[in-house]
Amino acid sequence: MGFGGESSFLMICDHLILWFVQEIDSFVQEFLLVVNRLPSCISTLQSLSKRPVPADLERLREFCCVNEARFQQLRRYWLG
């Protein structure tokens, strides 16, 4: 095998390493976005969990609708 085969092999390795580094970078960027959102999401969940549950049926329905909307908003925020 001459130098041509070795240089082709090295070029392929370089491309694979570059691709791998780009994939890792992309993963890290997405991971950091999630991590940065985490404190806000936890805080929102804690505030929702501390709300008293109404005993009156009509207020309970409203409570559930409002909380469902907040959970949907939180889910959209979490998923970006």
N, CA, C and O atoms as CSV, one atom per row, in Angstrom:
chain,resi,resn,atom,element,x,y,z
A,1,MET,N,N,0.849,-1.183,0.000
A,1,MET,CA,C,0.000,0.000,0.000
A,1,MET,C,C,0.892,1.243,0.000
A,1,MET,O,O,1.816,1.342,0.808
A,2,GLY,N,N,0.627,2.168,-0.880
A,2,GLY,CA,C,1.445,3.367,-0.987
A,2,GLY,C,C,0.892,4.489,-0.129
A,2,GLY,O,O,-0.028,4.299,0.666
A,3,PHE,N,N,1.474,5.652,-0.312
A,3,PHE,CA,C,1.055,6.819,0.469
A,3,PHE,C,C,-0.369,7.252,0.146
A,3,PHE,O,O,-1.039,7.839,0.996
A,4,GLY,N,N,-0.847,6.974,-1.069
A,4,GLY,CA,C,-2.190,7.373,-1.469
A,4,GLY,C,C,-3.245,6.767,-0.567
A,4,GLY,O,O,-4.184,7.456,-0.167
A,5,GLY,N,N,-3.111,5.494,-0.238
A,5,GLY,CA,C,-4.071,4.831,0.632
A,5,GLY,C,C,-4.022,5.360,2.047
A,5,GLY,O,O,-5.061,5.521,2.688
A,6,GLU,N,N,-2.853,5.628,2.532
A,6,GLU,CA,C,-2.707,6.158,3.893
A,6,GLU,C,C,-3.280,7.564,4.006
A,6,GLU,O,O,-3.924,7.896,5.001
A,7,SER,N,N,-3.047,8.390,2.992
A,7,SER,CA,C,-3.562,9.759,3.055
A,7,SER,C,C,-5.086,9.756,2.946
A,7,SER,O,O,-5.751,10.573,3.582
A,8,SER,N,N,-5.642,8.847,2.148
A,8,SER,CA,C,-7.104,8.738,2.073
A,8,SER,C,C,-7.667,8.323,3.419
A,8,SER,O,O,-8.683,8.854,3.867
A,9,PHE,N,N,-7.008,7.381,4.055
A,9,PHE,CA,C,-7.439,6.925,5.375
A,9,PHE,C,C,-7.395,8.069,6.380
A,9,PHE,O,O,-8.327,8.236,7.167
A,10,LEU,N,N,-6.326,8.855,6.364
A,10,LEU,CA,C,-6.199,9.986,7.283
A,10,LEU,C,C,-7.253,11.052,7.011
A,10,LEU,O,O,-7.766,11.669,7.945
A,11,MET,N,N,-7.582,11.272,5.729
A,11,MET,CA,C,-8.623,12.243,5.386
A,11,MET,C,C,-9.975,11.779,5.936
A,11,MET,O,O,-10.742,12.576,6.475
A,12,ILE,N,N,-10.255,10.476,5.791
A,12,ILE,CA,C,-11.513,9.938,6.309
A,12,ILE,C,C,-11.553,10.081,7.826
A,12,ILE,O,O,-12.580,10.461,8.390
A,13,CYS,N,N,-10.432,9.776,8.490
A,13,CYS,CA,C,-10.370,9.918,9.949
A,13,CYS,C,C,-10.591,11.370,10.364
A,13,CYS,O,O,-11.308,11.643,11.327
A,14,ASP,N,N,-9.974,12.298,9.635
A,14,ASP,CA,C,-10.154,13.719,9.942
A,14,ASP,C,C,-11.615,14.122,9.818
A,14,ASP,O,O,-12.131,14.852,10.665
A,15,HIS,N,N,-12.288,13.654,8.770
A,15,HIS,CA,C,-13.704,13.976,8.579
A,15,HIS,C,C,-14.568,13.375,9.685
A,15,HIS,O,O,-15.501,14.014,10.172
A,16,LEU,N,N,-14.253,12.151,10.073
A,16,LEU,CA,C,-15.016,11.505,11.145
A,16,LEU,C,C,-14.813,12.224,12.477
A,16,LEU,O,O,-15.759,12.406,13.243
A,17,ILE,N,N,-13.592,12.622,12.742
A,17,ILE,CA,C,-13.315,13.347,13.988
A,17,ILE,C,C,-14.030,14.687,13.979
A,17,ILE,O,O,-14.610,15.077,14.992
A,18,LEU,N,N,-14.002,15.392,12.873
A,18,LEU,CA,C,-14.695,16.673,12.757
A,18,LEU,C,C,-16.196,16.491,12.960
A,18,LEU,O,O,-16.821,17.260,13.691
A,19,TRP,N,N,-16.775,15.485,12.322
A,19,TRP,CA,C,-18.202,15.199,12.479
A,19,TRP,C,C,-18.530,14.895,13.937
A,19,TRP,O,O,-19.512,15.401,14.479
A,20,PHE,N,N,-17.701,14.064,14.567
A,20,PHE,CA,C,-17.920,13.695,15.965
A,20,PHE,C,C,-17.870,14.923,16.874
A,20,PHE,O,O,-18.727,15.077,17.745
A,21,VAL,N,N,-16.902,15.780,16.689
A,21,VAL,CA,C,-16.774,16.994,17.497
A,21,VAL,C,C,-17.984,17.901,17.282
A,21,VAL,O,O,-18.484,18.494,18.238
A,22,GLN,N,N,-18.454,18.016,16.059
A,22,GLN,CA,C,-19.634,18.838,15.779
A,22,GLN,C,C,-20.881,18.256,16.451
A,22,GLN,O,O,-21.706,19.001,16.979
A,23,GLU,N,N,-21.018,16.937,16.433
A,23,GLU,CA,C,-22.154,16.285,17.092
A,23,GLU,C,C,-22.110,16.507,18.601
A,23,GLU,O,O,-23.131,16.801,19.222
A,24,ILE,N,N,-20.937,16.368,19.177
A,24,ILE,CA,C,-20.782,16.588,20.624
A,24,ILE,C,C,-21.094,18.043,20.956
A,24,ILE,O,O,-21.783,18.314,21.939
A,25,ASP,N,N,-20.608,18.967,20.168
A,25,ASP,CA,C,-20.871,20.391,20.389
A,25,ASP,C,C,-22.362,20.684,20.323
A,25,ASP,O,O,-22.891,21.415,21.160
A,26,SER,N,N,-23.035,20.121,19.339
A,26,SER,CA,C,-24.480,20.321,19.205
A,26,SER,C,C,-25.214,19.773,20.422
A,26,SER,O,O,-26.116,20.425,20.948
A,27,PHE,N,N,-24.838,18.590,20.868
A,27,PHE,CA,C,-25.457,17.993,22.053
A,27,PHE,C,C,-25.236,18.865,23.285
A,27,PHE,O,O,-26.166,19.109,24.054
A,28,VAL,N,N,-24.017,19.329,23.467
A,28,VAL,CA,C,-23.689,20.155,24.635
A,28,VAL,C,C,-24.497,21.454,24.616
A,28,VAL,O,O,-24.989,21.890,25.657
A,29,GLN,N,N,-24.635,22.068,23.456
A,29,GLN,CA,C,-25.413,23.308,23.353
A,29,GLN,C,C,-26.871,23.075,23.737
A,29,GLN,O,O,-27.449,23.873,24.475
A,30,GLU,N,N,-27.472,21.993,23.245
A,30,GLU,CA,C,-28.856,21.672,23.596
A,30,GLU,C,C,-28.984,21.339,25.079
A,30,GLU,O,O,-29.942,21.753,25.733
A,31,PHE,N,N,-28.035,20.603,25.598
A,31,PHE,CA,C,-28.042,20.241,27.010
A,31,PHE,C,C,-27.979,21.493,27.889
A,31,PHE,O,O,-28.700,21.593,28.882
A,32,LEU,N,N,-27.124,22.436,27.527
A,32,LEU,CA,C,-26.999,23.671,28.300
A,32,LEU,C,C,-28.276,24.498,28.260
A,32,LEU,O,O,-28.628,25.141,29.249
A,33,LEU,N,N,-28.976,24.489,27.125
A,33,LEU,CA,C,-30.257,25.187,27.055
A,33,LEU,C,C,-31.243,24.606,28.064
A,33,LEU,O,O,-31.945,25.346,28.754
A,34,VAL,N,N,-31.292,23.292,28.145
A,34,VAL,CA,C,-32.186,22.622,29.098
A,34,VAL,C,C,-31.764,22.928,30.525
A,34,VAL,O,O,-32.604,23.259,31.362
A,35,VAL,N,N,-30.492,22.824,30.809
A,35,VAL,CA,C,-29.988,23.081,32.160
A,35,VAL,C,C,-30.280,24.523,32.577
A,35,VAL,O,O,-30.638,24.771,33.729
A,36,ASN,N,N,-30.134,25.461,31.667
A,36,ASN,CA,C,-30.393,26.864,31.993
A,36,ASN,C,C,-31.867,27.129,32.269
A,36,ASN,O,O,-32.202,28.045,33.021
A,37,ARG,N,N,-32.744,26.341,31.672
A,37,ARG,CA,C,-34.184,26.503,31.904
A,37,ARG,C,C,-34.642,25.823,33.192
A,37,ARG,O,O,-35.698,26.154,33.730
A,38,LEU,N,N,-33.870,24.899,33.671
A,38,LEU,CA,C,-34.279,24.076,34.809
A,38,LEU,C,C,-34.664,24.869,36.056
A,38,LEU,O,O,-35.725,24.595,36.615
A,39,PRO,N,N,-33.876,25.830,36.528
A,39,PRO,CA,C,-34.268,26.561,37.746
A,39,PRO,C,C,-35.626,27.249,37.618
A,39,PRO,O,O,-36.425,27.222,38.555
A,40,SER,N,N,-35.887,27.851,36.487
A,40,SER,CA,C,-37.164,28.515,36.279
A,40,SER,C,C,-38.311,27.511,36.290
A,40,SER,O,O,-39.365,27.775,36.869
A,41,CYS,N,N,-38.109,26.370,35.657
A,41,CYS,CA,C,-39.158,25.337,35.627
A,41,CYS,C,C,-39.421,24.779,37.022
A,41,CYS,O,O,-40.574,24.573,37.402
A,42,ILE,N,N,-38.377,24.538,37.770
A,42,ILE,CA,C,-38.534,24.030,39.131
A,42,ILE,C,C,-39.267,25.047,39.990
A,42,ILE,O,O,-40.159,24.688,40.759
A,43,SER,N,N,-38.897,26.296,39.864
A,43,SER,CA,C,-39.553,27.355,40.627
A,43,SER,C,C,-41.047,27.429,40.301
A,43,SER,O,O,-41.880,27.561,41.198
A,44,THR,N,N,-41.371,27.343,39.021
A,44,THR,CA,C,-42.780,27.376,38.607
A,44,THR,C,C,-43.538,26.183,39.163
A,44,THR,O,O,-44.654,26.338,39.659
A,45,LEU,N,N,-42.955,25.007,39.089
A,45,LEU,CA,C,-43.602,23.807,39.627
A,45,LEU,C,C,-43.805,23.911,41.135
A,45,LEU,O,O,-44.845,23.509,41.658
A,46,GLN,N,N,-42.813,24.448,41.826
A,46,GLN,CA,C,-42.949,24.620,43.275
A,46,GLN,C,C,-44.077,25.588,43.606
A,46,GLN,O,O,-44.861,25.340,44.522
A,47,SER,N,N,-44.161,26.679,42.872
A,47,SER,CA,C,-45.229,27.652,43.157
A,47,SER,C,C,-46.598,27.052,42.858
A,47,SER,O,O,-47.555,27.313,43.587
A,48,LEU,N,N,-46.704,26.258,41.805
A,48,LEU,CA,C,-47.979,25.613,41.487
A,48,LEU,C,C,-48.359,24.577,42.553
A,48,LEU,O,O,-49.531,24.437,42.902
A,49,SER,N,N,-47.377,23.871,43.053
A,49,SER,CA,C,-47.670,22.819,44.035
A,49,SER,C,C,-48.079,23.385,45.391
A,49,SER,O,O,-48.694,22.677,46.189
A,50,LYS,N,N,-47.751,24.644,45.668
A,50,LYS,CA,C,-48.077,25.255,46.960
A,50,LYS,C,C,-49.452,25.919,46.973
A,50,LYS,O,O,-49.926,26.354,48.023
A,51,ARG,N,N,-50.082,25.995,45.817
A,51,ARG,CA,C,-51.405,26.629,45.761
A,51,ARG,C,C,-52.428,25.722,46.439
A,51,ARG,O,O,-52.428,24.511,46.219
A,52,PRO,N,N,-53.292,26.298,47.254
A,52,PRO,CA,C,-54.316,25.483,47.908
A,52,PRO,C,C,-55.365,25.005,46.897
A,52,PRO,O,O,-55.744,25.730,45.977
A,53,VAL,N,N,-55.811,23.787,47.092
A,53,VAL,CA,C,-56.825,23.219,46.207
A,53,VAL,C,C,-58.201,23.629,46.723
A,53,VAL,O,O,-58.533,23.356,47.876
A,54,PRO,N,N,-59.001,24.280,45.886
A,54,PRO,CA,C,-60.321,24.726,46.333
A,54,PRO,C,C,-61.260,23.553,46.614
A,54,PRO,O,O,-61.183,22.507,45.969
A,55,ALA,N,N,-62.131,23.747,47.572
A,55,ALA,CA,C,-63.111,22.718,47.912
A,55,ALA,C,C,-64.373,22.858,47.067
A,55,ALA,O,O,-65.054,21.869,46.797
A,56,ASP,N,N,-64.683,24.075,46.653
A,56,ASP,CA,C,-65.869,24.349,45.842
A,56,ASP,C,C,-65.661,23.803,44.431
A,56,ASP,O,O,-64.603,24.012,43.838
A,57,LEU,N,N,-66.655,23.108,43.892
A,57,LEU,CA,C,-66.535,22.444,42.597
A,57,LEU,C,C,-66.239,23.418,41.461
A,57,LEU,O,O,-65.378,23.144,40.625
A,58,GLU,N,N,-66.928,24.535,41.418
A,58,GLU,CA,C,-66.708,25.504,40.340
A,58,GLU,C,C,-65.296,26.097,40.413
A,58,GLU,O,O,-64.629,26.249,39.389
A,59,ARG,N,N,-64.853,26.426,41.603
A,59,ARG,CA,C,-63.492,26.954,41.763
A,59,ARG,C,C,-62.444,25.875,41.464
A,59,ARG,O,O,-61.360,26.167,40.958
A,60,LEU,N,N,-62.783,24.647,41.782
A,60,LEU,CA,C,-61.870,23.543,41.484
A,60,LEU,C,C,-61.704,23.386,39.971
A,60,LEU,O,O,-60.592,23.160,39.492
A,61,ARG,N,N,-62.791,23.503,39.225
A,61,ARG,CA,C,-62.709,23.432,37.759
A,61,ARG,C,C,-61.822,24.554,37.218
A,61,ARG,O,O,-60.960,24.323,36.371
A,62,GLU,N,N,-62.041,25.751,37.711
A,62,GLU,CA,C,-61.225,26.888,37.275
A,62,GLU,C,C,-59.758,26.665,37.639
A,62,GLU,O,O,-58.865,26.921,36.831
A,63,PHE,N,N,-59.519,26.192,38.849
A,63,PHE,CA,C,-58.180,25.877,39.327
A,63,PHE,C,C,-57.498,24.881,38.383
A,63,PHE,O,O,-56.339,25.062,38.012
A,64,CYS,N,N,-58.225,23.831,37.999
A,64,CYS,CA,C,-57.661,22.817,37.109
A,64,CYS,C,C,-57.364,23.382,35.724
A,64,CYS,O,O,-56.323,23.083,35.138
A,65,CYS,N,N,-58.269,24.190,35.205
A,65,CYS,CA,C,-58.050,24.793,33.880
A,65,CYS,C,C,-56.845,25.722,33.881
A,65,CYS,O,O,-56.025,25.696,32.964
A,66,VAL,N,N,-56.749,26.535,34.914
A,66,VAL,CA,C,-55.619,27.468,35.012
A,66,VAL,C,C,-54.314,26.693,35.136
A,66,VAL,O,O,-53.331,27.015,34.469
A,67,ASN,N,N,-54.302,25.668,35.992
A,67,ASN,CA,C,-53.069,24.884,36.164
A,67,ASN,C,C,-52.703,24.121,34.902
A,67,ASN,O,O,-51.526,24.015,34.560
A,68,GLU,N,N,-53.695,23.591,34.211
A,68,GLU,CA,C,-53.410,22.888,32.962
A,68,GLU,C,C,-52.767,23.841,31.952
A,68,GLU,O,O,-51.810,23.480,31.267
A,69,ALA,N,N,-53.300,25.049,31.870
A,69,ALA,CA,C,-52.721,26.048,30.956
A,69,ALA,C,C,-51.289,26.379,31.364
A,69,ALA,O,O,-50.412,26.521,30.512
A,70,ARG,N,N,-51.055,26.499,32.660
A,70,ARG,CA,C,-49.688,26.797,33.120
A,70,ARG,C,C,-48.739,25.641,32.827
A,70,ARG,O,O,-47.588,25.862,32.451
A,71,PHE,N,N,-49.218,24.407,32.997
A,71,PHE,CA,C,-48.378,23.248,32.686
A,71,PHE,C,C,-48.068,23.178,31.191
A,71,PHE,O,O,-46.949,22.840,30.804
A,72,GLN,N,N,-49.046,23.493,30.358
A,72,GLN,CA,C,-48.806,23.511,28.916
A,72,GLN,C,C,-47.779,24.585,28.549
A,72,GLN,O,O,-46.904,24.362,27.713
A,73,GLN,N,N,-47.898,25.737,29.178
A,73,GLN,CA,C,-46.944,26.827,28.942
A,73,GLN,C,C,-45.547,26.404,29.399
A,73,GLN,O,O,-44.557,26.660,28.714
A,74,LEU,N,N,-45.479,25.766,30.542
A,74,LEU,CA,C,-44.197,25.294,31.066
A,74,LEU,C,C,-43.598,24.235,30.143
A,74,LEU,O,O,-42.392,24.236,29.897
A,75,ARG,N,N,-44.422,23.347,29.642
A,75,ARG,CA,C,-43.943,22.306,28.730
A,75,ARG,C,C,-43.375,22.934,27.458
A,75,ARG,O,O,-42.314,22.527,26.984
A,76,ARG,N,N,-44.083,23.929,26.904
A,76,ARG,CA,C,-43.577,24.604,25.701
A,76,ARG,C,C,-42.241,25.299,25.986
A,76,ARG,O,O,-41.318,25.250,25.174
A,77,TYR,N,N,-42.156,25.940,27.143
A,77,TYR,CA,C,-40.909,26.619,27.523
A,77,TYR,C,C,-39.784,25.601,27.694
A,77,TYR,O,O,-38.657,25.826,27.251
A,78,TRP,N,N,-40.099,24.490,28.337
A,78,TRP,CA,C,-39.092,23.467,28.604
A,78,TRP,C,C,-38.565,22.868,27.313
A,78,TRP,O,O,-37.363,22.644,27.173
A,79,LEU,N,N,-39.451,22.610,26.376
A,79,LEU,CA,C,-39.042,21.987,25.132
A,79,LEU,C,C,-38.417,22.971,24.153
A,79,LEU,O,O,-37.809,22.578,23.157
A,80,GLY,N,N,-38.576,24.240,24.447
A,80,GLY,CA,C,-37.944,25.259,23.607
A,80,GLY,C,C,-38.688,25.459,22.370
A,80,GLY,O,O,-38.299,26.282,21.542
